[in-house]
Amino acid sequence: MTKPKGTLRLNRTEFVVVTAIILFVAFCLGWFANWLVHRFTRVSAGDVAELERMSQELHDAEETRDQAITYLQQREAELTNQLNQTEAELRAAMDGLRDARQEAEELRTRLSRENFDA
């Protein structure tokens, strides 16, 4: 029996061998691709240490910020209280000054009358 031109006929053993070779090559290519992916995406121990350090610094900075915010809120409350006290003292002083002016005006008026009557 002659083979027609342009066709490839394999017996059973050749077919198994060729299939095994193709599967082995596919396995090797897959393993190599996996190795490449892990090689380029692997995080080194130095990078992990750097990330840990940065994380700790960020945590410390957040704590410092929270402490600063708390301090500023306390300081603002103190200053607001002090301002309220100062405003109350100012109102009392202004009331006292108004009363003193009124009393001085009354005394002037009385003196003026006494000087006018005398």
Secondary structure by P-SEA (a helix, b strand, c coil): ccccccbbbbcaaaaaaaaaaaaaaaaaaaaaaaaaaaaaacccaaaaaaaaaaaaaaaaaaaaaaaaaaaaaaaaaaaaaaaaaaaaaaaaaaaaaaaaaaaaaaaaaaaaaaaaac
